Amino acid sequence: KTAAYLLPILHKLRYAQLQEPRAMVLLPTRELAMQVLNEALTLAVHTDLRIVPAVGGLSWKAQADKMIDGADLLIATPGRFWELYQKEVMGVRKIQTLAIDEADRMMDMGFMPQLHRIFEVISSKRQNILASATMPTKVKDLSADFLDFPIRVSITPEGTTAKTVAQFIYHVPNFKTKINLLGHLLEHEETQKVIVFVNTKKTADDIYKFIKRKVNESVGVLHGNKDQNTRLNTIDAFKDDEIQVLVTTDVSARGIDVEGVSHIINFDLSPVTEEYVHRIGRTGRAGHQGVAFSFVNPVEEKRIQKIESYIQHTIPIQSIPEEVTIEATPKEEKQQMARALDAIRKKEDPTYKGAFHPKKKKSKKKKKYPN
């Protein structure tokens, strides 16, 4: 995907000229931006094109100094681009090609106001390119704000998963049983590198501690509360085989290319259906075989139905191994799941009353005092 938009841009730029950048690639995170930067430098190795980063988490002065000699292609995140523009570090009116990678995530993460500001300051006479593995209807509607008569190029039908990834479901009653099953799979499956996806930062930290203490010390954790340097160092350690298991939120579901990931474990299923495709796409890359396990509790059964409809594929169900202890579901977790199921049903049917009702406000009665 990266080469699909980078190669035409590099071919169009051809050689270094002018002081100001003539093309720009926008990405939602620094990790993705640095990865695309490395790909661009590799593809342009036999040219004199000046490819410059403008990403957060690094000194803006160091990036500004690189632009003194001029830039042809800018690899940027929206926030840092805007910061450099306001500091008048570079001119931006010569940008004639704009590529937005992970376009659906960019729009879904609340970048639209920043994107509109950027569109106002760069040349209006430009070519726009949106690239993404998935393009939900909501994003198509939003893209109409800045695309005129777009041509859509689809390599495969939307929602198609790689044939190199074997997908399986485990129906698991509760959190503790998920933990037991995770420990069993990590100990008994023949794995090389494993990514464990969860939905919250707290769950990520809890599972990281469990794996490190009980299963494998070679484990790292990645989520939005980690600073940029820690996140980059963790990904580099995973790439360099210094850690074998990576526990992460969806911050790593997009675009991160790590060789040799043999297994994906969806400890939690994302509430966003399309994220399933991005998550399991971290394995089975470049013709290698991969395995994706999904743990599904009673609430997530609705999500897996949507996923199967989206990818047009029924995912085989695996039985929980006999060695795995199936725990009783605590009362509090039962109530949480019942509330979550109520919320799903109310969304599907506004007339559904549900098992839980909002508490009625008590009327305040005036106290009566004796005469």
Secondary structure by P-SEA (a helix, b strand, c coil): cccaaaaaaaaaacccccccccbbbbbccaaaaaaaaaaaaaaaccccbbbbbbcccccaaaaaaaaccccccccccaaaaaaaaaacccccccccbbbbcaaaaaaaacaaaaaaaaaacccccbbbbbbcccccaaaaaaacccccbbbbbbccccccccccbbbbbbbcccaaaaaaaaaaaaacccccbbbbbbccaaaaaaaaaaaacccccccccccccccaaaaaaaaaaaaaccccbbbbcccccccccccccccccccccccccaaaaaaacccccccccbbbbbbbcccaaaaaaaaaaaacbbbbbbccccccccccccaaaaaaaaaaaaaaaaaaccccccccccccccccccccccc
